[in-house]
Amino acid sequence: MQKWSLELQPDTNYFFSLLGPRFDVMNRRMGKSLAKRFGGEWKPINIYNAMPNKQYREDAFLLVNNGEEDIWERAGRYTIRLPEYEDLNQLFVSSAVVSAAVERLQAQQSCIPVYSFTSSFFDATDKRFTLLGPDPGIATHYDSKINHYRLFEQLGLPAIPGRVLSAREFDRHIKEMIPCFVSSTFTSGGNESRYVFDQRDWQALRGQLRKVNRNAPILATTLLDPIAYSLNVNVLVADRDATHTLVVSRQIMRGRRYLGNLYPANISKEMEREIVRITQRVGDALSQEGFRGLFGLDFLVDMDGVVYVVDLNPRRQGGYACNALALEQMGVSLTDHELACALDGVTTLNASYEAMQFPHAWAHSKVRPERSGSLWHNVHKGSLEDVFAKAPHKFTTLFYEPGSFFFDGCIGYIAASGDIRDVEVFAYKRSDELLTSVFSPRSLEGLPFV
């Protein structure tokens, strides 16, 4: 079964992209930004974890995962088991296949950029790599739920009351702590975190923790219920004390699992000003430690309109492509600014927050099954670029080979622009409709590779 393709052209420069099929439009934009900076043509070598379908399969790609090839050979078909982006960074820097590709690239270019979703845990000792993102040390530090919660406390920001505990301490105090919300140290998108109402909930969470979280502290916070809004902010740190709020959107959630975003957030001006104020405080604090580039903040708003900051994401986020495409329509090239931050440690963004706001509503959502099962066939309708360039517009796609067996991750993507009511309905319903028509949930029992 095919595992890589490296049809490299001698007159082309290459960069490694660890973003995955969901952000393929961003590869083209980063390629243009690299061409502006260094000249010549720049194309991605995509690092995939599962075999994409022909719509997303580029001339140059490598499959880097946790030994899924053995399962493929025994099962006679591809599987989809996508790692967290931090884990992918570690797989990438330790991969022999990647090292062999670097040796080939070194013969034709001196700079080998790496375009990763996050800088966290990017522990590369190979000096030939140029990471197109924030400093890995700072990103890894603030990727910790514990560290960014402590930052919120230091800055005097309105955070939900909570306690940092070891697992043993939580065991001892669970009766006085519940009900609460428990987050592991390194968690994103709602993974490895959950509501804990009793001992069974706590044991279920402990059983699903990755190695990096098993012996690390947890954060247990008071339940905030009901919640009026779950919000996300996309932010650029351009220089020391130069924090730019780019986009404020509402989060689309399934329970505590993040699926996508809805824009505009439709919140009051007072609430928006409070969010921008908090964002400025956090961004300026990060900037003083040397952080440059994109980060995100998540907020919760209670029924009384009180705003709480709950998460710091020192990286690109799930809405990265949509935010970038919306900003592009407003005259802002996000990848140009990201590249300047990564290479120069500074960029200049002259546009005001108001001038960067896209004039149409838009929404996007991951297509993510809740159970394992088989992917029946491929779907690709519309264009993600046209969602923003030709609003109103709808886009639906699946990423992987029909016949693949799904274990975990995102198998597709939807987006739409236009009237806010229409795009909201589309975002909440279309992914479920798509799963019903193309995905067959089933048990793993009886499969030849179990």
Secondary structure, DSSP 4 states (H G I P E B T S, - for coil): ---EEE---TT-EEEEE-S-GGGHHHHHHHHHHHHHHH-S-EEEEEEESS-B-TTT--SEEEE-SSSHHHHHHHHTS-EEEPPPHHHHHHHHHT-HHHHHHHHHHHTT-S-EEEE-S--TT-----TTEEE-SS-HHHHHHHHSHHHHHHHHHHTT-----EEEE-HHHHHHHHHHH-SEEEEESS--TTTTEEEESSHHHHHHHHHT--HHHHTS-EEEEE---SEEEEEEEEEEEEETTEEEEEEEEEEEEETTEEEEEEES----HHHHHHHHHHHHHHHHHHHHTT--EEEEEEEEEETT--EEEEEEE-S--TTHHHHHHHHHHTT--HHHHHHHHHHHS-------TGGG--SSEEEEEEE--SS-EEE----EES-HHHHHHSSSEEEEEE-B-TTPEEEES--EEEEEEESHHHHHHHHHHHHHHHHHHHEEE--STT-TT-
